[in-house]
Amino acid sequence: MTKRTAIALGLITAALSLSACKSAGEWKADPTADFFPLKPNTVWTYKVASKSQRANYVVTDRVVGSQYVPALRITGLVVEEFYNLDRAGLRPIIYQETDGYITRLSGLDYAANQIKAPAWGRSEEKNFMPDHLAPNLVWKNTLFPYGKLPGSFDITQAHQSFMEPAEVIVPAGHFHNCIRIETLAHYEGGQYAAQKQNLNLTYEDWYAPNVGLVRTVAYQGGPSGAEMERVELTRFDTVAPSATQESQPLATGSHS
């Protein structure tokens, strides 16, 4: 659960470069651990400190479960994401497993409690993450945040995963045996082509076993540069569904 596109738009004039940090020590995670669990009614609450957007806000993700979405003619795991920002509100995200990777569909909306795609087209991120996340993996993907409309930009991303020997401490607690993903994201086309200046961002994401994303940090000039964005887990719950939750989208919340 990442806020990558929002961070990128806020950092449109920044330039970040990748500086890989090698892991050391022994990784003791359970080999059966799930680093991206999507169990129904699991809820993540994150705080976001954004220097680029000059705002601090909260995001909440709740897993609804597997659904068939008539508007898209697909079946996938639905996650509802709520931003407590003006004009942000609730948005659905759909995850699917394809050829050993997770595909993420975003840029969606609700109409009469039904998921719909916007007129400009959904954002489809193939190879968002390996289905079974582990250290020492390398993969690439391309994301079209606003579909493939003329004049829209795209993001090519190079990812590498590492074991994290250090304890990861966030408001939600202390986490061990995490996996860190370092990503170089290259933005091009659309507004970037018009400005004749592409944008490169570096992200570090930490995933804890059987919890999921616990921290994301974006740096200017690589991991040793100035910190521009930070997303940290403040609460992780698995809650029993209520009658309202079973029939309605998440209406309020605080989150990834």
Secondary structure, DSSP 8 states (H G I E B T S, - for coil): ---HHHHHHHTTT-----------S-----TT--SS---TTEEEEEEEEETTTTEEEEEEEEEEEEEEETTTTEEEEEEEEEE-STTTEEEEEEEEEETTEEEEEES-EEETTEEE--TT--EEEEEEEESS--SS-EEEEEE-TTTT-TT--EEEEEEEEEEE-S-EEETTEEE-SEEEEEEEEEEESHHHHHTT--EEEEEEEEEETTTEEEEEEEEETSTTSEEEEEEEEEEEEE----HHHHHS--------
